[in-house]
Amino acid sequence: MKLCKDCKHLGLAGWCQHPKLGINTVTGGPQSARAGQIRGTQVRCADDWTRCGPEAIWFEPKPVTKLSEVLAWLSQK
């Protein structure tokens, strides 16, 4: 099962920041929307093309950091 918490596009406080949402014209940063709306588990979005959907078609896994890399970084401190 693809969970939003494991997606690299999930921002702070459960907001999806997938590039398909567009650019915020005020800040110039990525546009964001509540992850529940994008997945369709809460209120449906107005346009179906702006939805990841229950199938999580926009899902991209977060990069995994190897334990050896973390230990090497910690030993440098």
N, C-alpha and C positions, 0 to 999 in steps of 0.2 A: 504494500500500500504506500502511495506517495503522500507524504505529509508535508504541509507548508513549512513546518518548523525545520525540515531538512533541506529546504530549497534555498539556493543562493540568492534569490531575489527577495526574500522576506527581510524587511527592514525592521526598524524599531516598533515596538508595541503592536505587532501583528499587521503591518501595512506592507502590501505587495508593491514592489518597485520594478516590475518587469519592463523592459524597453518598449514593448508593444503598447504600453499605456501612454507613451509620449513624453514630451518634455514640459515641465512646468514653466509657463511663460513669465512668471514673476521671478523665480529664483534661478532658472536655467538648469536646475537639477531634474532628476527623474520625477515624473508624475507618479503619484501613489494612490492606492485605494485599499480599503479594508480587505484583507485576505479572504474573509468569509464571503464577501460579495463577489470577488473575482472567481472563487471556486464554486459559487452558486449555492452555498450551504445556508446563507442568510437571505438577504433581499437580492432579487435578481437585478443585474445591471440592465440599463436601457438597450445596449447593443450587444448582441450575442458574440460579435467578433472581438469584443473587449473582455472576454471571459476565458479563464483557464479551464473552467468547468470541472465537474466531478472527476473527469478522467485525468486531470492535471496535465494538460497538453503542453503547458509552458514550463513544467517542472525541470529544473536542472539541479543536480545534487550539489551540496556545498563541498568545496575542496576539503579533503581529509589531510590533516597534518600527521605525519608519522611520529610516533613516540620518540624514536631516536633523534629526530630533528629538534623536538622540544627539549629533550635532555641535553643536547649539544648547546642549544641556545641558553639554557639555564646555567650550564657550567661556565659560560663565558662571563657571567655577571659577577 
